Amino acid sequence: MKITTLLLLCVVLILSIGMVNAEQIPNLTGTWLTTSGTVVLFTGETQELGASADIWSISQQDLVITGTNSFYIGDELIEEFFTGIITPDGKTVYIVDKNGGLYIANPNEDDTMTVSYVNTGEVRDKPGYGLALTMTLEKQTE
């Protein structure tokens, strides 16, 4: 009887830990738009990002995300593919884009996400690519 009770308690404990961890992983699937941000170019020039400057389309499977970041440089629409991993506590997302840029994102409970970005990729010499930035994204409701 004691062994059965102990086993039942272990199963309940394992299931409750799984439920707690599952609630911590944010659902990032969807479309995210920039609400604000600041860009610092390698030249030292600073620029403010306007609303909807970046549009992120994110798909998610468990802790892995993939997607596209769309933005303009002048009149040219740039679409960069990215992939990332959500930490098990759901508080940080590490993302790398196809050009080697590194994003560190922090999802918030109010469907916003703060993002820091450093581009050290192959095209950093192209105007507009050599930069660091911080921005806030808001998840769009469908």
C-alpha positions in Angstrom: 0.0 0.0 0.0 2.8 2.4 0.9 4.6 1.7 -2.4 1.4 2.3 -4.4 0.8 5.6 -2.6 4.5 6.6 -3.1 4.3 5.7 -6.8 1.1 7.7 -7.2 2.6 10.7 -5.5 5.7 10.5 -7.8 3.4 10.4 -10.9 1.4 13.4 -9.7 4.6 15.3 -9.0 6.1 14.5 -12.4 2.9 15.5 -14.2 2.6 18.8 -12.2 6.2 19.7 -13.0 5.5 19.1 -16.7 2.4 21.3 -16.5 4.4 24.1 -14.8 7.1 24.0 -17.5 4.6 23.8 -20.3 2.9 27.1 -19.1 6.3 28.9 -19.1 6.9 28.4 -22.8 5.4 31.4 -24.7 3.6 30.9 -27.9 5.4 33.1 -30.4 3.6 31.8 -33.5 2.2 34.6 -35.6 3.0 38.1 -37.0 4.9 40.6 -34.9 5.3 44.3 -35.8 7.8 46.8 -34.5 6.3 49.4 -32.2 9.6 51.3 -31.4 13.3 50.9 -31.5 16.7 52.5 -31.9 19.4 51.5 -34.5 23.1 52.3 -34.0 25.1 52.0 -37.2 28.8 51.0 -37.2 29.5 54.6 -38.2 28.1 55.8 -34.9 24.9 57.2 -36.5 21.7 56.6 -34.5 18.3 56.3 -36.0 14.8 55.7 -34.5 12.7 52.9 -35.9 9.2 53.8 -36.9 6.1 51.6 -36.2 6.0 48.5 -38.4 9.6 49.0 -39.5 10.2 45.2 -39.1 7.5 42.5 -39.7 8.3 39.1 -38.2 6.4 36.0 -39.2 7.2 33.2 -36.7 6.4 29.5 -36.7 7.1 27.5 -33.6 7.5 23.8 -32.7 8.2 23.3 -29.0 11.2 25.4 -28.1 12.3 25.9 -31.8 11.2 28.9 -33.8 11.7 29.7 -37.5 10.5 32.6 -39.6 11.1 35.6 -41.7 12.1 39.2 -40.8 10.9 41.6 -43.4 12.1 45.3 -43.5 13.1 48.0 -46.0 16.5 49.5 -46.6 15.7 52.5 -48.8 13.2 51.2 -51.3 14.5 47.6 -51.2 12.4 45.0 -49.3 14.7 42.6 -47.5 13.4 39.3 -46.2 15.8 37.4 -43.9 15.1 33.9 -42.7 16.0 33.1 -39.1 15.9 30.3 -36.7 16.0 30.3 -32.9 15.6 28.5 -29.6 13.5 29.4 -26.6 15.2 28.7 -23.2 13.3 26.2 -21.1 12.2 28.9 -18.7 10.6 30.8 -21.6 12.2 34.1 -20.7 14.8 34.4 -23.5 14.9 33.5 -27.2 18.3 33.2 -29.1 17.9 33.8 -32.8 20.3 33.8 -35.7 19.5 35.1 -39.2 20.9 33.9 -42.5 23.5 36.6 -42.6 24.9 35.8 -39.1 23.1 38.4 -37.2 22.3 37.5 -33.5 19.0 38.4 -31.8 18.3 38.1 -28.1 14.6 38.4 -27.5 12.6 38.6 -24.2 8.9 37.8 -24.6 6.6 39.5 -22.2 3.2 38.4 -20.9 1.4 41.2 -22.7 2.2 39.9 -26.2 5.2 42.2 -26.6 8.8 41.2 -27.1 11.9 43.2 -26.6 14.7 42.4 -29.0 18.4 43.3 -29.1 20.3 42.6 -32.3 23.9 42.6 -33.4 24.8 42.1 -37.1 28.3 40.8 -37.7 27.4 38.9 -40.8 29.0 38.7 -44.3 27.1 41.8 -45.6 28.0 44.2 -42.8 29.8 46.5 -45.4 26.5 47.0 -47.3 24.9 50.3 -46.2 22.3 49.7 -43.5 23.6 46.2 -42.5 26.4 47.1 -40.1 24.4 47.8 -37.0 23.2 47.0 -33.5 19.6 47.7 -32.4 17.0 47.4 -29.7 13.3 47.3 -30.5 10.0 46.3 -29.2 7.7 44.0 -31.2 3.9 43.5 -30.6 2.1 40.3 -31.6 -0.8 41.0 -33.9 -4.2 39.4 -33.2 -5.9 37.7 -36.1 
